[in-house]
């Protein structure tokens, strides 16, 4: 199934659940221009789940002064999987660079913008993202709760997750995101082919590298990437 490169504006019911500061509106606009609807829905669900966890734990990250950073980190965390931000580095780093530049351009401090950079760059790094910063931990768990039924159950988020999926349907996100990451590897410039597939775009032991290897082992597979 083909999806448009830009996504329709979220419904008013969704928007009512999102913070409406200038930086938050700009972050959603950026993600909407870059991401297809299945991935945009995923990053919004990630924020809603991360905020839900923050509120459940009484974390400072649910407070108004911190919420824009949590929002920007979650909403921008898959920018690197888009055509708009498909550079020479692995998608997590490309997304982190794009998000940091976006925040700096809207007056956020270097320190705050770098915390968002770390959260996005490490969001696929199990065991590191959960421990390096509270912001990184919340975003990592937001991602995990959206993709893992076991994590949703363990965190007590099953009911809330079902509620937000009614507003933001999954639209086969596991296949769409996995295919997007692999697609980037298959369209490298010819100059990069000398080291393909072990480039800095898809290091062998990284999540992108593991997805690529699974695809290369069974290129005719039509479902969700087995390594997702």
N, C-alpha and C positions, 0 to 999 in steps of 0.2 A: 504494500500500500504506500502511495506517495503522499507526503505531507507538504504543505506550503512552508517556505523558508521563514516567513513571519507568521505570528500567531494572532488570532482574533483577541480583542480586548476581553479580559475576564468579566464575568457577569457581575452585576451590582451586588448580588449576594456574596460573591467572593470578595469584591473590593471592600465591602463593609467590614470584613475580617482582617484587612491589611492596614498597617500604619500609613498615614497620608502626609507625612512630612515631605518636603521638597526632594530630599535625597532618596527617599523611598519611592516616590513617584518616578523619579528619573531612573532608578535602578530597574523598576518594572518595565519602563519604556525601553530601556536598553535590552533587557532579556526578551521582551516581546518582539523586537526587531531582529534578534539574532536566532532565536530558537523556534523550532516547530512546536505545535501545540502539545504533543505528548511530553516533551521535555520541559516545556514551560509549566505544564500542570504539575510535573514532578517537583520542580524547584519551589513552586508555591506551597505544595504539600509539605516539602521539607521544612520550610520556614514555619508553617503552622504547627507541625509536630515538634520542632525544636522549641518554639515558644511555649507550647503545651507542657513540655518537659520542664522548661525553665520555671514556669508558674507552679507546677506540681512540686518542684524542689525548693521553691522560694528563692530562686537565684536572682542576683542583681541584673542578669541579662534580660529579664522581663520588664525592667524599669524603663520609663520613657527615654532617659538619656542614653541608654545602651541599646535599645531596641533597633534603631536604624542600622547599627553595625551588624547585629544578628541577621536582620532582614537582608542587607546587602550581601553578606556572605552566602546566605542560602540562595537568594534569587540569582546570584551571579556564578554559582559554583560550577555550572556546566557550560559556561560561555565558550570554553576551549573546545567543546565538542561540536561547535557550529562552524559553518563555512566562513562566517564573518571573522572568526578568531582562530582559524586553522593555520598556525605558524609552524616553525621548525621544532618546537619543544613539545613534550608530552602535554596532552590536553589539560591536565590539572594545572600545570604551570602557565600555559597560555591563558587559561581562565583567570588564574590568580593575578597575572600581570594586567589583564584587561580590567579586572575589578579594582585593583589598586589605582590604576591611572584614572579610572572613572571617579573614585572617591576623592582623590587629590584634586581633580579638576572642579569638584564641587565644594572645595574648602575644608575637607576632612584633614586632620593632622597626619603627619608621616607615621607616628606611632599607631594610631587607630587603623589607618589604612594598611599598615604592615600586619597587624593582627588578622585582618580579613584575608590578606595574602596568604598567611600561614594556614589559616583554616581551609582555604580552597586548595592550596597546593598539596596539603596532606590529607584531603578528605577520603582518599582511597587507601591510606596507609594505616592498616589495622594495628592497634596497640600503640601507635604514636599519636595520632590525632586525638585520641581520647584522653591523653595525659599531658600534652604540651601546654595547652591553654584551656580555660573554661569555655571560651568561645568555640574553639576547635572541637572540643568534646560535644557541645550541644549540636553543632552542625553535623558532626559525624553520626550522632545518634538519630538526628532527624532523617538523614539518608538511610541509615540502617532500618529504622522503623518503617520507612516507606517501602523498602525492598524485601524485608525479612518478616514473614508472619511470626516466626519464633521470637524475634526481638519485640515486635508489637505486643505479643502476649506477655513476655517477661516484664515489659515496662508498664503493662496495664493500659495500653493504648488501642486495643482492638476496636472498641466502640467509637472512639473519637476518629480513628483512621477511617472507619466505614462511613462516618458522617461526612468527612471532607472529600472522600472519594465520590460521593454522590454529586458534589458540586464540581469536582475536578477529576473527571474520569481518567483511568489509567491509560487507555488508548494504546495498549501493548508496549508500554514504556521500556520494558526489559529488552525487547527486540530492537526497538527504535534507537535506544541509546547505545546498545552493544554494536549494532550495525554502523552507527555514526562513527564510533571510535575506530572500528576496523576499516571503514571507508577511507578515513584519513591516511591510514598506512598504505592503502592500495593506490593512492594518488600522489605519492611523493614525486618531487622533481627528479628528473633523470640523474642529476648531479648527486643525489642521495643514494642511488641504487647500488653503489659500490659496497655499502655497508648494510643494505637492506636484508633482513628485517631488523637487525640489531642497531638501529639508529637511536639518537636521543629522543626521537619522537615516540618510540615504542621500546624502551629498554626491556631486555628479556625478562627480568623478574618483576616488572611493574604490572599493574592491572591492564593497561593497554597492551603490553607485550604478551600477557597471558591470553587475552582475548584474540589477538592476532594469531598466536600459535594454534589455538583451538580451531580457528577458521581455516588456517592453512592445512591442518590435518584432515579436515572434512569440508572442503569448499562448497560442496553441493547441499550441505545442511541448510534447511529453509526455516527452521524455528529459531527460538532464542539461542544465542551463542551458549554452548555447553559450559563455558568457563565464566559466564556472567555471575 
